Amino acid sequence: MSLDKKDSGQTKLTPAWISDQTVDEPVILSTRLRLARNLDRFPFPHLADDKTLKAVAETVEATTHDRRARSLRSLTSVQVSGLNDAQKAALVDSHLVSLLHVTSGSHRVALVDDNHTVSIMINEEDHIRIQAILPGLMPESAWHEADRLDDALSQRLPIAFHKHFGYLTASLANAGTGMRISVMAHLPGLVFLEKLEATWQAARALGTTVRGLYGEGGDQHGDVYQISNSTSVGLPEKQIVGRMKAVAQFLQIEEESARHIIRTVRMSDVRYQVDEAEFRLKTATALTASEAMAILSTLRLGKLLGVQTSVSHRMFCEMLASLRGSVGLIANKKDRARDIFFEDNRRPAKLRNRLRQERAGSSIKTSKKASGE
């Protein structure tokens, strides 16, 4: 895994869930599955001292050197606590590690594959957080990827397990299977028609929890939401995966229905909002992450409904992974206000430049198509 520095001083990282998928412009942007595991006879990270955290990190990292474990040998070890703020932010904004992981201190390690599909967080809330994140709605594939790593680790490490309670975890909500599966969904149509709350009531009845784009604190940006299973106790893994797939398919149907209604009777309102968003972006000298993503969401909704806004599926996902600017959240207290200020001032130009690139790329494709190339 490489963390490439760009000329701006920011760090570029493209995870696997940012794809060129264009079929039906998917409602579900990505699927993520995490498995929480802990080492037997070691205190949980929030109770462990520095010596213990170091021992856990070294013990788990050592499994990647086992020649018999091909799935583990393919992972690259990243000493998270040794990265600079921009590099940490790139990992967080790409959803490969959590904000908690990069801000918790020393002996925090991430094991990441070169495709940025799977990662293992060492010493986050639990000793081990296995994660697979894939584009679109792919719950079974994400489960397979995470389960493959889980099997390899379980054969080589003393995993804490109770015959009645299942896997023992730092949070009771994760006990049992230790599984947390979530989908990231873009739902601008339901937001536009003010039908989101009714949809959430149905989703929650199926045992799910709804959070904003980044999970922590339920923050919402750009009409993008994370929907995950609310408990991992009492249900087999296969049933949890199947239930989440059903919820995601329900959300997809509801959003597509909302877009059809808008396309039929509300297109003038959409065009007005797109014009407003484009004017706001054109004149802005600074934008918060929430403001920038709201503009981007409006432009994508317009594109989905036939308005020319140049926001492709890939561009939308790329911007989700770069507009937040977690550097300001990661920076130490004395630098935080400064970094947030700089990020706010960079966002308008970043978004305008990306849209300009998208329009240029679209023009080239159109010209080649017209010339028969």
LINURBEL-V998708 format. One record per residue. N is the residue number from 1. SS is DSSP state (@ for helix, = for strand, . for the rest). PSI is psi in whole degrees, 0 to 359 (NA if undefined). OMEGA is omega in whole degrees, 0 to 359 (NA if undefined). Layout:
N & SS & PSI & OMEGA
N & SS & PSI & OMEGA
//
This chain:
1 & . & 138 & 179
2 & . & 145 & 175
3 & . & 101 & 187
4 & = & 131 & 176
5 & = & 131 & 176
6 & . & 170 & 183
7 & . & 330 & 182
8 & . & 353 & 184
9 & . & 355 & 177
10 & . & 170 & 183
11 & = & 135 & 182
12 & = & 133 & 177
13 & . & 126 & 182
14 & . & 106 & 179
15 & . & 164 & 185
16 & . & 333 & 184
17 & . & 346 & 174
18 & . & 95 & 186
19 & . & 174 & 176
20 & . & 18 & 182
21 & . & 129 & 181
22 & . & 348 & 182
23 & . & 118 & 179
24 & . & 12 & 180
25 & . & 78 & 194
26 & . & 141 & 173
27 & . & 319 & 179
28 & = & 115 & 184
29 & = & 324 & 182
30 & = & 161 & 175
31 & = & 131 & 179
32 & = & 136 & 177
33 & = & 129 & 179
34 & = & 143 & 174
35 & = & 123 & 179
36 & = & 128 & 179
37 & = & 152 & 178
38 & . & 152 & 178
39 & = & 136 & 179
40 & . & 140 & 175
41 & . & 13 & 172
42 & . & 136 & 176
43 & . & 152 & 178
44 & . & 155 & 184
45 & @ & 321 & 183
46 & @ & 349 & 178
47 & @ & 356 & 187
48 & . & 148 & 175
49 & . & 177 & 185
50 & @ & 320 & 181
51 & @ & 319 & 180
52 & @ & 317 & 179
53 & @ & 319 & 178
54 & @ & 317 & 180
55 & @ & 320 & 178
56 & @ & 313 & 181
57 & @ & 314 & 181
58 & @ & 322 & 180
59 & @ & 314 & 181
60 & @ & 317 & 179
61 & @ & 326 & 183
62 & @ & 335 & 181
63 & @ & 337 & 181
64 & @ & 350 & 180
65 & @ & 359 & 180
66 & . & 117 & 184
67 & . & 337 & 182
68 & . & 345 & 183
69 & . & 84 & 184
70 & @ & 320 & 182
71 & @ & 329 & 180
72 & @ & 325 & 180
73 & @ & 341 & 181
74 & . & 356 & 182
75 & = & 143 & 176
76 & = & 134 & 180
77 & = & 128 & 179
78 & = & 118 & 177
79 & = & 93 & 188
80 & @ & 319 & 183
81 & @ & 346 & 179
82 & @ & 359 & 180
83 & . & 157 & 173
84 & . & 173 & 186
85 & @ & 322 & 181
86 & @ & 320 & 179
87 & @ & 320 & 176
88 & @ & 317 & 181
89 & @ & 322 & 179
90 & @ & 319 & 178
91 & @ & 319 & 181
92 & @ & 311 & 184
93 & @ & 338 & 176
94 & . & 359 & 178
95 & . & 23 & 177
96 & . & 332 & 173
97 & . & 173 & 181
98 & . & 161 & 176
99 & @ & 321 & 177
100 & @ & 319 & 184
101 & @ & 316 & 185
102 & @ & 351 & 182
103 & . & 10 & 186
104 & . & 358 & 176
105 & . & 203 & 187
106 & . & 164 & 177
107 & . & 32 & 171
108 & . & 124 & 186
109 & = & 144 & 173
110 & = & 132 & 173
111 & = & 118 & 188
112 & = & 140 & 177
113 & = & 163 & 185
114 & . & 336 & 179
115 & . & 355 & 182
116 & . & 38 & 177
117 & . & 317 & 181
118 & = & 151 & 176
119 & = & 156 & 176
120 & = & 119 & 175
121 & = & 125 & 179
122 & = & 127 & 180
123 & . & 43 & 168
124 & . & 232 & 175
125 & . & 324 & 175
126 & . & 167 & 179
127 & . & 320 & 184
128 & = & 127 & 171
129 & = & 105 & 178
130 & = & 133 & 183
131 & = & 139 & 170
132 & = & 131 & 180
133 & = & 125 & 187
134 & = & 158 & 180
135 & = & 148 & 175
136 & . & 201 & 181
137 & . & 98 & 184
138 & . & 58 & 185
139 & @ & 319 & 181
140 & @ & 320 & 180
141 & @ & 319 & 178
142 & @ & 319 & 178
143 & @ & 316 & 180
144 & @ & 315 & 181
145 & @ & 314 & 181
146 & @ & 320 & 181
147 & @ & 326 & 178
148 & @ & 316 & 178
149 & @ & 322 & 179
150 & @ & 315 & 179
151 & @ & 317 & 182
152 & @ & 319 & 179
153 & @ & 319 & 183
154 & @ & 333 & 178
155 & . & 344 & 188
156 & . & 352 & 184
157 & . & 150 & 178
158 & . & 89 & 184
159 & = & 134 & 181
160 & . & 118 & 183
161 & = & 139 & 179
162 & = & 136 & 186
163 & . & 337 & 178
164 & . & 322 & 187
165 & . & 349 & 181
166 & = & 211 & 180
167 & = & 134 & 181
168 & . & 128 & 185
169 & . & 162 & 182
170 & . & 330 & 178
171 & . & 133 & 179
172 & @ & 331 & 181
173 & @ & 338 & 181
174 & @ & 356 & 181
175 & . & 164 & 182
176 & = & 254 & 177
177 & . & 337 & 185
178 & . & 13 & 186
179 & = & 135 & 171
180 & = & 113 & 179
181 & = & 135 & 183
182 & = & 154 & 172
183 & = & 147 & 176
184 & = & 118 & 187
185 & = & 139 & 175
186 & = & 117 & 189
187 & . & 52 & 183
188 & @ & 330 & 180
189 & @ & 315 & 178
190 & @ & 323 & 177
191 & @ & 315 & 181
192 & @ & 319 & 182
193 & . & 1 & 180
194 & . & 42 & 179
195 & . & 10 & 188
196 & @ & 318 & 184
197 & @ & 319 & 178
198 & @ & 324 & 178
199 & @ & 319 & 179
200 & @ & 322 & 179
201 & @ & 317 & 178
202 & @ & 319 & 180
203 & @ & 319 & 180
204 & @ & 328 & 179
205 & @ & 340 & 178
206 & . & 13 & 174
207 & . & 37 & 179
208 & = & 161 & 177
209 & = & 140 & 182
210 & = & 129 & 177
211 & = & 173 & 176
212 & = & 186 & 187
213 & . & 319 & 185
214 & . & 5 & 173
215 & . & 302 & 189
216 & @ & 125 & 174
217 & @ & 6 & 179
218 & @ & 22 & 182
219 & . & 142 & 184
220 & . & 132 & 178
221 & = & 134 & 170
222 & . & 30 & 179
223 & . & 27 & 178
224 & = & 133 & 184
225 & = & 152 & 172
226 & = & 128 & 178
227 & = & 125 & 185
228 & = & 164 & 176
229 & = & 140 & 185
230 & . & 343 & 178
231 & . & 153 & 178
232 & . & 12 & 181
233 & . & 138 & 172
234 & . & 356 & 179
235 & . & 141 & 175
236 & . & 157 & 183
237 & @ & 317 & 182
238 & @ & 321 & 181
239 & @ & 322 & 177
240 & @ & 315 & 179
241 & @ & 315 & 180
242 & @ & 321 & 179
243 & @ & 318 & 179
244 & @ & 323 & 177
245 & @ & 318 & 179
246 & @ & 319 & 178
247 & @ & 316 & 180
248 & @ & 319 & 179
249 & @ & 323 & 176
250 & @ & 314 & 179
251 & @ & 321 & 180
252 & @ & 316 & 180
253 & @ & 316 & 181
254 & @ & 318 & 180
255 & @ & 317 & 179
256 & @ & 324 & 176
257 & @ & 319 & 178
258 & @ & 319 & 179
259 & @ & 323 & 178
260 & @ & 318 & 179
261 & @ & 315 & 180
262 & @ & 316 & 181
263 & @ & 330 & 183
264 & @ & 318 & 190
265 & @ & 356 & 187
266 & . & 21 & 185
267 & @ & 328 & 179
268 & @ & 323 & 178
269 & @ & 322 & 179
270 & @ & 314 & 180
271 & @ & 322 & 178
272 & @ & 315 & 181
273 & @ & 323 & 177
274 & @ & 316 & 178
275 & @ & 318 & 179
276 & @ & 316 & 181
277 & @ & 317 & 180
278 & @ & 321 & 178
279 & @ & 319 & 179
280 & @ & 317 & 180
281 & @ & 319 & 182
282 & @ & 325 & 186
283 & @ & 351 & 185
284 & . & 138 & 172
285 & . & 343 & 177
286 & . & 146 & 178
287 & . & 136 & 171
288 & . & 167 & 178
289 & @ & 318 & 181
290 & @ & 318 & 180
291 & @ & 317 & 181
292 & @ & 318 & 181
293 & @ & 329 & 176
294 & @ & 318 & 177
295 & @ & 313 & 182
296 & @ & 319 & 179
297 & @ & 318 & 178
298 & @ & 318 & 180
299 & @ & 323 & 178
300 & @ & 319 & 177
301 & @ & 316 & 177
302 & @ & 315 & 180
303 & @ & 317 & 180
304 & @ & 332 & 183
305 & . & 7 & 174
306 & . & 2 & 177
307 & . & 137 & 182
308 & . & 103 & 180
309 & . & 354 & 176
310 & . & 14 & 180
311 & . & 98 & 177
312 & . & 167 & 178
313 & @ & 313 & 181
314 & @ & 317 & 181
315 & @ & 318 & 180
316 & @ & 313 & 180
317 & @ & 320 & 178
318 & @ & 318 & 180
319 & @ & 325 & 176
320 & @ & 325 & 182
321 & . & 2 & 181
322 & . & 341 & 185
323 & . & 338 & 183
324 & . & 316 & 181
325 & . & 65 & 183
326 & . & 355 & 179
327 & @ & 318 & 181
328 & @ & 330 & 179
329 & @ & 333 & 183
330 & @ & 329 & 184
331 & . & 153 & 177
332 & . & 164 & 192
333 & @ & 320 & 184
334 & @ & 336 & 181
335 & @ & 352 & 190
336 & @ & 311 & 182
337 & @ & 320 & 179
338 & @ & 313 & 183
339 & @ & 322 & 177
340 & @ & 320 & 178
341 & @ & 313 & 180
342 & @ & 318 & 179
343 & @ & 316 & 179
344 & @ & 322 & 182
345 & @ & 338 & 179
346 & @ & 334 & 190
347 & @ & 315 & 181
348 & @ & 314 & 180
349 & @ & 321 & 180
350 & @ & 314 & 181
351 & @ & 320 & 178
352 & @ & 316 & 180
353 & @ & 320 & 180
354 & @ & 321 & 177
355 & @ & 322 & 178
356 & @ & 318 & 177
357 & @ & 319 & 181
358 & @ & 319 & 179
359 & @ & 320 & 179
360 & @ & 317 & 178
361 & @ & 322 & 179
362 & @ & 322 & 179
363 & @ & 320 & 179
364 & @ & 317 & 180
365 & @ & 319 & 180
366 & @ & 318 & 180
367 & @ & 318 & 179
368 & @ & 321 & 181
369 & @ & 320 & 181
370 & @ & 328 & 181
371 & @ & 356 & 178
372 & . & 15 & 180
373 & . & NA & NA
//
